[in-house]
Amino acid sequence: MLVELRHRVEREQGVFAPKAALYISCLARARCDFGQGGIKPEGATGEMALIREVIGDVPTIGFYAGGEIMAARLYGYTGVLTLFL
């Protein structure tokens, strides 16, 4: 999805040069990133490393949330990336 997002921005804007990004991740995903007890497993790259690899060195801020509300439904285990172009 990250690669698709990058290609879409390049197609629509002519260049991929976001000014900043906001990433909101489900709290349940933190366990995959950092393991039980908040300790990052050795060798784990995590989703933030993947995001940085695809979108580059863009100033990014974010937080963990309890889920995502969309169309009057609550979804869990999601991640939402917003790019400021």
N, CA, C and O atoms as a GROMACS GRO file, in nm:
protein
  340
    1MET      N    1   0.082  -0.119   0.000
    1MET     CA    2   0.000   0.000   0.000
    1MET      C    3   0.087   0.126   0.000
    1MET      O    4   0.052   0.226  -0.062
    2LEU      N    5   0.199   0.120   0.070
    2LEU     CA    6   0.289   0.235   0.072
    2LEU      C    7   0.344   0.267  -0.067
    2LEU      O    8   0.350   0.383  -0.108
    3VAL      N    9   0.382   0.163  -0.138
    3VAL     CA   10   0.436   0.182  -0.273
    3VAL      C   11   0.327   0.236  -0.365
    3VAL      O   12   0.353   0.325  -0.447
    4GLU      N   13   0.206   0.184  -0.352
    4GLU     CA   14   0.094   0.233  -0.432
    4GLU      C   15   0.068   0.380  -0.402
    4GLU      O   16   0.042   0.459  -0.493
    5LEU      N   17   0.074   0.418  -0.274
    5LEU     CA   18   0.053   0.557  -0.236
    5LEU      C   19   0.160   0.646  -0.297
    5LEU      O   20   0.130   0.753  -0.350
    6ARG      N   21   0.285   0.601  -0.290
    6ARG     CA   22   0.394   0.680  -0.348
    6ARG      C   23   0.375   0.699  -0.499
    6ARG      O   24   0.391   0.810  -0.549
    7HIS      N   25   0.340   0.592  -0.570
    7HIS     CA   26   0.317   0.600  -0.715
    7HIS      C   27   0.199   0.692  -0.748
    7HIS      O   28   0.204   0.769  -0.845
    8ARG      N   29   0.094   0.684  -0.668
    8ARG     CA   30  -0.023   0.770  -0.691
    8ARG      C   31   0.013   0.917  -0.677
    8ARG      O   32  -0.027   1.000  -0.760
    9VAL      N   33   0.089   0.951  -0.573
    9VAL     CA   34   0.130   1.090  -0.553
    9VAL      C   35   0.220   1.135  -0.668
    9VAL      O   36   0.205   1.246  -0.719
   10GLU      N   37   0.313   1.049  -0.709
   10GLU     CA   38   0.401   1.084  -0.821
   10GLU      C   39   0.321   1.108  -0.950
   10GLU      O   40   0.350   1.201  -1.025
   11ARG      N   41   0.221   1.024  -0.973
   11ARG     CA   42   0.137   1.039  -1.092
   11ARG      C   43   0.057   1.170  -1.088
   11ARG      O   44   0.051   1.242  -1.188
   12GLU      N   45  -0.002   1.199  -0.973
   12GLU     CA   46  -0.091   1.315  -0.962
   12GLU      C   47  -0.014   1.447  -0.946
   12GLU      O   48  -0.059   1.550  -0.996
   13GLN      N   49   0.100   1.444  -0.878
   13GLN     CA   50   0.175   1.566  -0.850
   13GLN      C   51   0.295   1.585  -0.944
   13GLN      O   52   0.350   1.695  -0.952
   14GLY      N   53   0.335   1.479  -1.012
   14GLY     CA   54   0.452   1.486  -1.099
   14GLY      C   55   0.582   1.457  -1.026
   14GLY      O   56   0.683   1.428  -1.090
   15VAL      N   57   0.580   1.464  -0.895
   15VAL     CA   58   0.698   1.438  -0.812
   15VAL      C   59   0.650   1.394  -0.673
   15VAL      O   60   0.542   1.433  -0.628
   16PHE      N   61   0.730   1.314  -0.607
   16PHE     CA   62   0.697   1.272  -0.471
   16PHE      C   63   0.780   1.355  -0.374
   16PHE      O   64   0.898   1.326  -0.352
   17ALA      N   65   0.719   1.457  -0.316
   17ALA     CA   66   0.791   1.546  -0.224
   17ALA      C   67   0.700   1.594  -0.112
   17ALA      O   68   0.675   1.714  -0.100
   18PRO      N   69   0.649   1.501  -0.028
   18PRO     CA   70   0.562   1.545   0.082
   18PRO      C   71   0.639   1.631   0.182
   18PRO      O   72   0.758   1.610   0.205
   19LYS      N   73   0.569   1.728   0.240
   19LYS     CA   74   0.630   1.818   0.338
   19LYS      C   75   0.638   1.753   0.476
   19LYS      O   76   0.731   1.777   0.553
   20ALA      N   77   0.537   1.668   0.507
   20ALA     CA   78   0.531   1.603   0.638
   20ALA      C   79   0.433   1.486   0.629
   20ALA      O   80   0.362   1.470   0.530
   21ALA      N   81   0.432   1.404   0.735
   21ALA     CA   82   0.340   1.289   0.740
   21ALA      C   83   0.288   1.271   0.882
   21ALA      O   84   0.354   1.307   0.979
   22LEU      N   85   0.170   1.215   0.890
   22LEU     CA   86   0.107   1.180   1.017
   22LEU      C   87   0.072   1.032   1.010
   22LEU      O   88   0.004   0.990   0.917
   23TYR      N   89   0.117   0.953   1.109
   23TYR     CA   90   0.087   0.810   1.108
   23TYR      C   91   0.016   0.773   1.238
   23TYR      O   92   0.067   0.796   1.347
   24ILE      N   93  -0.103   0.714   1.223
   24ILE     CA   94  -0.181   0.668   1.337
   24ILE      C   95  -0.192   0.518   1.326
   24ILE      O   96  -0.241   0.465   1.227
   25SER      N   97  -0.145   0.449   1.429
   25SER     CA   98  -0.141   0.303   1.428
   25SER      C   99  -0.227   0.248   1.542
   25SER      O  100  -0.235   0.309   1.649
   26CYS      N  101  -0.290   0.135   1.518
   26CYS     CA  102  -0.367   0.068   1.622
   26CYS      C  103  -0.272   0.019   1.731
   26CYS      O  104  -0.163  -0.031   1.702
   27LEU      N  105  -0.313   0.034   1.854
   27LEU     CA  106  -0.230  -0.007   1.968
   27LEU      C  107  -0.192  -0.154   1.959
   27LEU      O  108  -0.084  -0.193   2.005
   28ALA      N  109  -0.278  -0.238   1.902
   28ALA     CA  110  -0.249  -0.381   1.890
   28ALA      C  111  -0.128  -0.404   1.799
   28ALA      O  112  -0.057  -0.503   1.815
   29ARG      N  113  -0.104  -0.314   1.704
   29ARG     CA  114   0.010  -0.329   1.614
   29ARG      C  115   0.143  -0.304   1.687
   29ARG      O  116   0.247  -0.353   1.644
   30ALA      N  117   0.138  -0.231   1.795
   30ALA     CA  118   0.261  -0.202   1.873
   30ALA      C  119   0.324  -0.331   1.924
   30ALA      O  120   0.446  -0.340   1.934
   31ARG      N  121   0.244  -0.430   1.955
   31ARG     CA  122   0.297  -0.558   2.004
   31ARG      C  123   0.382  -0.626   1.897
   31ARG      O  124   0.481  -0.691   1.928
   32CYS      N  125   0.342  -0.610   1.770
   32CYS     CA  126   0.420  -0.668   1.661
   32CYS      C  127   0.550  -0.592   1.643
   32CYS      O  128   0.654  -0.650   1.613
   33ASP      N  129   0.542  -0.460   1.661
   33ASP     CA  130   0.661  -0.376   1.644
   33ASP      C  131   0.758  -0.391   1.760
   33ASP      O  132   0.879  -0.397   1.740
   34PHE      N  133   0.706  -0.396   1.882
   34PHE     CA  134   0.793  -0.393   1.998
   34PHE      C  135   0.788  -0.518   2.084
   34PHE      O  136   0.863  -0.529   2.180
   35GLY      N  137   0.702  -0.612   2.052
   35GLY     CA  138   0.696  -0.735   2.129
   35GLY      C  139   0.628  -0.716   2.264
   35GLY      O  140   0.585  -0.606   2.298
   36GLN      N  141   0.618  -0.822   2.338
   36GLN     CA  142   0.554  -0.819   2.470
   36GLN      C  143   0.636  -0.732   2.564
   36GLN      O  144   0.759  -0.744   2.570
   37GLY      N  145   0.570  -0.647   2.638
   37GLY     CA  146   0.639  -0.564   2.736
   37GLY      C  147   0.711  -0.444   2.676
   37GLY      O  148   0.789  -0.378   2.745
   38GLY      N  149   0.687  -0.414   2.548
   38GLY     CA  150   0.746  -0.296   2.487
   38GLY      C  151   0.892  -0.312   2.446
   38GLY      O  152   0.958  -0.212   2.416
   39ILE      N  153   0.943  -0.435   2.446
   39ILE     CA  154   1.083  -0.457   2.409
   39ILE      C  155   1.088  -0.500   2.264
   39ILE      O  156   1.024  -0.597   2.224
   40LYS      N  157   1.165  -0.426   2.186
   40LYS     CA  158   1.175  -0.455   2.042
   40LYS      C  159   1.257  -0.582   2.021
   40LYS      O  160   1.371  -0.589   2.065
   41PRO      N  161   1.200  -0.683   1.954
   41PRO     CA  162   1.274  -0.806   1.927
   41PRO      C  163   1.397  -0.778   1.840
   41PRO      O  164   1.392  -0.694   1.750
   42GLU      N  165   1.503  -0.847   1.866
   42GLU     CA  166   1.627  -0.828   1.791
   42GLU      C  167   1.603  -0.857   1.642
   42GLU      O  168   1.543  -0.959   1.607
   43GLY      N  169   1.650  -0.768   1.558
   43GLY     CA  170   1.636  -0.786   1.415
   43GLY      C  171   1.504  -0.735   1.358
   43GLY      O  172   1.487  -0.731   1.236
   44ALA      N  173   1.410  -0.696   1.445
   44ALA     CA  174   1.282  -0.646   1.397
   44ALA      C  175   1.299  -0.506   1.341
   44ALA      O  176   1.364  -0.421   1.402
   45THR      N  177   1.241  -0.482   1.225
   45THR     CA  178   1.254  -0.350   1.163
   45THR      C  179   1.138  -0.260   1.198
   45THR      O  180   1.156  -0.138   1.209
   46GLY      N  181   1.020  -0.315   1.216
   46GLY     CA  182   0.905  -0.235   1.253
   46GLY      C  183   0.844  -0.161   1.136
   46GLY      O  184   0.907  -0.140   1.032
   47GLU      N  185   0.720  -0.122   1.156
   47GLU     CA  186   0.649  -0.056   1.047
   47GLU      C  187   0.699   0.085   1.022
   47GLU      O  188   0.691   0.132   0.908
   48MET      N  189   0.750   0.154   1.121
   48MET     CA  190   0.803   0.288   1.097
   48MET      C  191   0.926   0.283   1.007
   48MET      O  192   0.945   0.371   0.923
   49ALA      N  193   1.009   0.182   1.024
   49ALA     CA  194   1.125   0.165   0.936
   49ALA      C  195   1.080   0.138   0.793
   49ALA      O  196   1.141   0.187   0.698
   50LEU      N  197   0.974   0.061   0.777
   50LEU     CA  198   0.920   0.032   0.644
   50LEU      C  199   0.862   0.159   0.580
   50LEU      O  200   0.884   0.185   0.462
   51ILE      N  201   0.790   0.237   0.659
   51ILE     CA  202   0.734   0.362   0.608
   51ILE      C  203   0.846   0.455   0.563
   51ILE      O  204   0.838   0.515   0.455
   52ARG      N  205   0.949   0.467   0.644
   52ARG     CA  206   1.061   0.555   0.609
   52ARG      C  207   1.132   0.506   0.482
   52ARG      O  208   1.176   0.586   0.400
   53GLU      N  209   1.143   0.375   0.469
   53GLU     CA  210   1.209   0.317   0.351
   53GLU      C  211   1.135   0.355   0.223
   53GLU      O  212   1.198   0.381   0.120
   54VAL      N  213   1.002   0.356   0.229
   54VAL     CA  214   0.922   0.382   0.110
   54VAL      C  215   0.901   0.532   0.085
   54VAL      O  216   0.914   0.578  -0.028
   55ILE      N  217   0.869   0.609   0.191
   55ILE     CA  218   0.840   0.751   0.168
   55ILE      C  219   0.963   0.840   0.183
   55ILE      O  220   0.959   0.957   0.146
   56GLY      N  221   1.070   0.786   0.237
   56GLY     CA  222   1.193   0.864   0.251
   56GLY      C  223   1.202   0.939   0.382
   56GLY      O  224   1.128   0.912   0.476
   57ASP      N  225   1.293   1.035   0.386
   57ASP     CA  226   1.321   1.110   0.507
   57ASP      C  227   1.225   1.229   0.518
   57ASP      O  228   1.265   1.344   0.501
   58VAL      N  229   1.100   1.199   0.546
   58VAL     CA  230   0.995   1.299   0.560
   58VAL      C  231   0.965   1.316   0.709
   58VAL      O  232   0.948   1.216   0.778
   59PRO      N  233   0.958   1.440   0.760
   59PRO     CA  234   0.923   1.458   0.901
   59PRO      C  235   0.789   1.391   0.930
   59PRO      O  236   0.688   1.424   0.869
   60THR      N  237   0.790   1.298   1.024
   60THR     CA  238   0.670   1.219   1.054
   60THR      C  239   0.641   1.222   1.204
   60THR      O  240   0.732   1.208   1.286
   61ILE      N  241   0.516   1.240   1.237
   61ILE     CA  242   0.471   1.236   1.375
   61ILE      C  243   0.353   1.140   1.380
   61ILE      O  244   0.285   1.121   1.279
   62GLY      N  245   0.327   1.081   1.494
   62GLY     CA  246   0.215   0.989   1.502
   62GLY      C  247   0.186   0.946   1.644
   62GLY      O  248   0.249   0.992   1.739
   63PHE      N  249   0.091   0.857   1.655
   63PHE     CA  250   0.053   0.805   1.786
   63PHE      C  251  -0.022   0.673   1.768
   63PHE      O  252  -0.062   0.636   1.657
   64TYR      N  253  -0.040   0.603   1.879
   64TYR     CA  254  -0.118   0.480   1.879
   64TYR      C  255  -0.261   0.514   1.922
   64TYR      O  256  -0.282   0.598   2.009
   65ALA      N  257  -0.358   0.448   1.862
   65ALA     CA  258  -0.498   0.467   1.895
   65ALA      C  259  -0.564   0.331   1.919
   65ALA      O  260  -0.505   0.227   1.890
   66GLY      N  261  -0.685   0.334   1.970
   66GLY     CA  262  -0.756   0.211   2.002
   66GLY      C  263  -0.831   0.151   1.884
   66GLY      O  264  -0.897   0.048   1.900
   67GLY      N  265  -0.823   0.211   1.769
   67GLY     CA  266  -0.893   0.161   1.651
   67GLY      C  267  -0.920   0.275   1.555
   67GLY      O  268  -0.879   0.388   1.579
   68GLU      N  269  -0.990   0.245   1.448
   68GLU     CA  270  -1.021   0.344   1.345
   68GLU      C  271  -1.172   0.343   1.323
   68GLU      O  272  -1.233   0.237   1.310
   69ILE      N  273  -1.231   0.461   1.320
   69ILE     CA  274  -1.374   0.472   1.292
   69ILE      C  275  -1.390   0.516   1.148
   69ILE      O  276  -1.336   0.618   1.105
   70MET      N  277  -1.467   0.434   1.073
   70MET     CA  278  -1.494   0.467   0.933
   70MET      C  279  -1.633   0.420   0.899
   70MET      O  280  -1.668   0.304   0.923
   71ALA      N  281  -1.713   0.508   0.842
   71ALA     CA  282  -1.850   0.475   0.801
   71ALA      C  283  -1.929   0.412   0.916
   71ALA      O  284  -1.994   0.309   0.898
   72ALA      N  285  -1.922   0.472   1.033
   72ALA     CA  286  -1.996   0.428   1.152
   72ALA      C  287  -1.956   0.289   1.200
   72ALA      O  288  -2.034   0.223   1.269
   73ARG      N  289  -1.836   0.243   1.165
   73ARG     CA  290  -1.786   0.114   1.211
   73ARG      C  291  -1.649   0.134   1.276
   73ARG      O  292  -1.575   0.224   1.239
   74LEU      N  293  -1.618   0.049   1.372
   74LEU     CA  294  -1.489   0.054   1.439
   74LEU      C  295  -1.402  -0.060   1.386
   74LEU      O  296  -1.442  -0.176   1.390
   75TYR      N  297  -1.285  -0.026   1.338
   75TYR     CA  298  -1.191  -0.124   1.285
   75TYR      C  299  -1.070  -0.130   1.377
   75TYR      O  300  -1.029  -0.028   1.433
   76GLY      N  301  -1.014  -0.247   1.393
   76GLY     CA  302  -0.894  -0.264   1.472
   76GLY      C  303  -0.778  -0.310   1.387
   76GLY      O  304  -0.795  -0.356   1.274
   77TYR      N  305  -0.660  -0.298   1.443
   77TYR     CA  306  -0.536  -0.343   1.379
   77TYR      C  307  -0.512  -0.273   1.246
   77TYR      O  308  -0.471  -0.336   1.148
   78THR      N  309  -0.537  -0.143   1.244
   78THR     CA  310  -0.516  -0.065   1.122
   78THR      C  311  -0.405   0.037   1.141
   78THR      O  312  -0.367   0.070   1.254
   79GLY      N  313  -0.355   0.086   1.032
   79GLY     CA  314  -0.258   0.196   1.033
   79GLY      C  315  -0.302   0.296   0.927
   79GLY      O  316  -0.336   0.257   0.815
   80VAL      N  317  -0.301   0.424   0.962
   80VAL     CA  318  -0.344   0.529   0.869
   80VAL      C  319  -0.230   0.628   0.851
   80VAL      O  320  -0.184   0.688   0.948
   81LEU      N  321  -0.185   0.644   0.727
   81LEU     CA  322  -0.077   0.737   0.695
   81LEU      C  323  -0.136   0.854   0.614
   81LEU      O  324  -0.200   0.834   0.511
   82THR      N  325  -0.113   0.976   0.663
   82THR     CA  326  -0.158   1.096   0.594
   82THR      C  327  -0.034   1.173   0.551
   82THR      O  328   0.054   1.201   0.633
   83LEU      N  329  -0.027   1.206   0.423
   83LEU     CA  330   0.084   1.286   0.371
   83LEU      C  331   0.037   1.428   0.349
   83LEU      O  332  -0.071   1.451   0.296
   84PHE      N  333   0.121   1.525   0.389
   84PHE     CA  334   0.093   1.665   0.365
   84PHE      C  335   0.176   1.708   0.244
   84PHE      O  336   0.299   1.714   0.250
   85LEU      N  337   0.107   1.736   0.135
   85LEU     CA  338   0.175   1.769   0.010
   85LEU      C  339   0.186   1.919  -0.005
   85LEU      O  340   0.241   1.967  -0.104
   0.00000   0.00000   0.00000
